[in-house]
């Protein structure tokens, strides 16, 4: 271990934080607390919940429908969409879906 670095507590499964971060960067997936995907080009991480909202945006669900589907409030959906727009550098849901598809966040 490098001098001055402290060992991190292992994550579930016995892997360390640095190893988990490296694995996430190499595979484009992050597990555990983040649970989303990493765009290696921008370093932006989508949380699992943002990924869920994005998937439903792609299906043209309204915020109210997304809230009902995910068992969260419409205000929470709004917070997730705003976060998605910022991370994807877009201005709206259609543009978010298009860019997310181009970046590989949405498949099918």
C-alpha positions, 0 to 999 in steps of 0.5 A: 500500500502507498505510504500515507494511504489508509486501508478502506473497510471492505465492501460486501463480498470482501473487496476494498473500495479502491478495487470496487471503484476500479472494477466500476470504471473498467466495466462501466457498472457500479455496484453497492451504494451507487448501483448505477452506471459510469460514463468513462468519458465524463466520469458521471455516475447515474444512481440506480434510481436515476437509471430507473427513472431514465428507463421510464422516461424512455417509455414516455411515462409522465412524472406522476406515472413514474412516481406511481411505478417506483413508489416515490413522490412526484417531487422526488421524480422531479429531483431525479430528472433534474439530476439526470439532465445535469449529468447528461448536459441536456435540457429535457426528457426527450433529449435525455433519452436520446443522449442516454441511448447514444451513451449506452445507458439505455439498451433494447 
